[in-house]
Amino acid sequence: MRSEKLGWLSVVLASACCVLPLAAVLVGLGSVGLGSILGGLGIYFDLGGLVVLAVAWFYFLRERRRAYALNSSVRGERRTMAALSIATVLVVIFAGSGLAPTFTRIFSPPSTNAQASQNTMTENASSNPAEYLRKVLAVKGMDCAACIPEIKSSLAKVQGVHSVDVSLRDQTVIVEYNPAKASPEQLVEAVKSAGYDARVAN
């Protein structure tokens, strides 16, 4: 049924910015920067997934209404209804996690974002042992919650990294590391290996 196929297509669209970079990392293509490329398009994938899902429901309900008017039933109605319900949950999860940080950035004043980053660094300063340095990395392509574990996992592999704080809203990653064991360049390369564009911001 067309509506069922559209429902699954909506899931593919809504999850593209999260699943494709992860798949690239798993097959060893993380360095191509797919996360950064798709991250800029993430809002379009999410909105596209929501639109396609709405069209799928429209077709299904229209077909069911016509069938009921003829005292008939829709073939595979239960299966299609179940598929669309599952697709709806998945699209809400993927699109919601992708759109929430985007809208937060859009509707937050720039000064608030800058102040939040400064506050985070100030709050953490007292807990930072003397042997650790803190670097802020500006990262492009982080648009959903699925980006956070990818980046943290990649940075955790760098020897000397003590802690990682990822901010989707500010598009930054704050890393505490031992400068005797790691360098800012290694931190940037670790983020790039996860498929995201990164540079040292401070």
C-alpha positions in Angstrom: 0.0 0.0 0.0 1.3 3.4 -0.9 0.6 5.0 2.5 2.7 2.3 4.2 5.6 2.9 1.9 5.4 6.6 2.4 5.4 6.0 6.2 8.7 4.1 6.0 10.1 6.8 3.6 9.3 9.4 6.3 11.3 7.5 8.8 14.3 7.3 6.4 14.1 11.0 5.8 13.8 12.0 9.4 16.7 9.7 10.5 19.0 10.5 7.6 21.1 13.1 9.4 21.7 10.7 12.3 21.8 7.3 10.8 23.9 8.0 7.7 26.9 9.5 9.5 26.8 6.7 12.0 26.7 4.2 9.2 29.7 5.9 7.5 31.7 5.7 10.8 30.8 2.0 11.1 32.1 1.2 7.6 35.2 3.3 8.1 34.2 6.4 6.1 33.8 8.7 9.1 36.6 11.0 7.8 34.5 12.1 4.8 32.6 14.5 6.9 29.1 13.2 6.2 27.9 14.4 9.6 28.9 17.9 8.7 27.4 17.8 5.3 24.1 16.3 6.4 24.0 18.4 9.6 23.5 21.5 7.6 20.6 19.8 5.8 19.2 18.1 8.9 16.3 20.5 9.3 15.2 19.8 5.7 15.3 16.1 6.3 13.3 16.4 9.5 10.7 18.6 7.9 10.6 16.4 4.8 10.0 13.4 7.1 7.1 15.1 8.8 5.5 16.2 5.5 5.8 12.7 4.0 4.3 11.2 7.2 1.4 13.6 7.0 0.8 12.6 3.3 1.0 8.9 4.2 -1.7 9.4 6.9 -3.8 11.5 4.5 -3.8 8.7 1.8 -4.5 6.0 4.4 -7.4 7.8 6.0 -8.8 8.9 2.6 -8.7 5.3 1.3 -10.3 4.0 4.5 -13.1 6.6 4.3 -13.8 5.6 0.7 -13.9 1.9 1.6 -16.2 2.5 4.5 -18.5 4.5 2.4 -18.8 1.5 0.0 -19.4 -0.8 3.0 -16.0 -2.4 2.3 -12.7 -2.6 4.1 -9.1 -1.6 3.2 -6.9 -4.5 2.4 -4.1 -4.8 5.0 -5.7 -2.1 7.1 -4.3 -3.3 10.4 -0.8 -3.8 9.1 -0.8 -0.4 7.5 -2.2 1.2 10.6 0.5 -0.5 12.7 3.2 0.5 10.2 2.1 4.2 10.2 1.9 4.2 14.0 5.4 2.9 14.4 6.6 5.3 11.7 4.9 8.2 13.5 6.7 7.4 16.8 10.1 7.1 15.0 9.7 10.3 13.0 8.7 12.2 16.2 11.8 10.9 17.9 14.2 11.6 15.1 12.7 14.9 13.9 12.0 16.1 17.4 15.6 15.5 18.5 16.8 17.2 15.3 14.5 20.2 15.3 14.6 21.0 19.0 18.3 22.2 19.1 17.8 24.0 15.8 14.8 26.0 17.0 16.5 26.7 20.4 19.4 28.2 18.5 17.1 30.2 16.2 15.0 31.7 19.0 17.8 32.2 21.6 19.5 35.5 21.4 23.2 35.2 20.4 24.3 36.9 23.7 22.5 34.1 25.6 24.4 31.4 23.7 27.8 33.1 24.3 26.9 33.7 28.0 25.9 30.0 28.4 29.3 28.9 27.0 31.1 31.3 29.3 29.1 30.1 32.3 29.8 26.5 31.5 33.6 27.1 31.4 33.5 29.2 34.6 31.5 26.6 36.5 33.9 23.9 35.4 37.0 25.9 36.2 37.0 25.1 39.9 36.8 21.4 39.2 39.5 21.4 36.6 42.8 20.0 38.1 45.9 22.0 37.2 47.3 19.4 34.8 44.3 19.6 32.5 43.7 22.2 29.9 40.3 23.1 28.5 39.6 23.7 24.8 36.4 24.7 23.1 35.9 23.2 19.7 33.4 24.7 17.2 31.7 21.8 15.5 29.5 21.9 12.4 26.8 19.3 11.7 25.6 18.5 15.2 21.8 18.7 14.9 20.4 15.9 17.0 21.0 13.9 20.2 22.5 11.0 18.2 25.5 13.2 17.5 26.6 13.5 21.1 27.6 9.8 21.8 29.4 9.7 18.4 31.6 12.7 19.3 32.1 11.7 22.9 33.1 8.2 21.9 35.6 9.4 19.3 37.2 11.9 21.8 37.3 9.3 24.5 39.7 7.3 22.3 42.3 10.1 22.5 44.7 9.5 25.3 44.7 12.2 27.9 41.1 13.3 27.4 39.5 13.8 30.9 36.0 15.0 30.1 33.8 16.1 27.1 30.8 18.4 27.2 28.8 18.7 24.0 26.4 21.6 23.4 24.0 21.1 20.5 22.6 24.6 21.0 26.0 26.3 20.9 27.5 23.9 18.4 30.5 23.5 20.7 32.4 20.7 22.4 34.4 21.6 25.6 37.2 19.1 26.2 39.4 18.8 29.2 42.6 17.1 28.4 46.2 16.5 29.6 48.5 18.6 27.2 51.3 16.1 27.9 49.3 13.4 26.3 47.1 15.1 23.7 47.1 18.2 21.5 44.3 20.4 20.2 45.0 19.0 16.7 44.4 15.5 18.0 41.1 16.6 19.5 40.0 18.2 16.2 41.0 15.1 14.2 39.0 12.9 16.6 35.9 14.9 16.0 36.5 14.9 12.2 36.9 11.1 12.4 33.4 10.9 13.7 32.2 12.7 10.5 32.0 16.3 11.7 33.8 19.5 10.8 35.7 21.0 13.7 38.1 23.7 14.7 39.6 25.1 17.9 37.4 28.1 19.0 39.6 29.4 21.9 
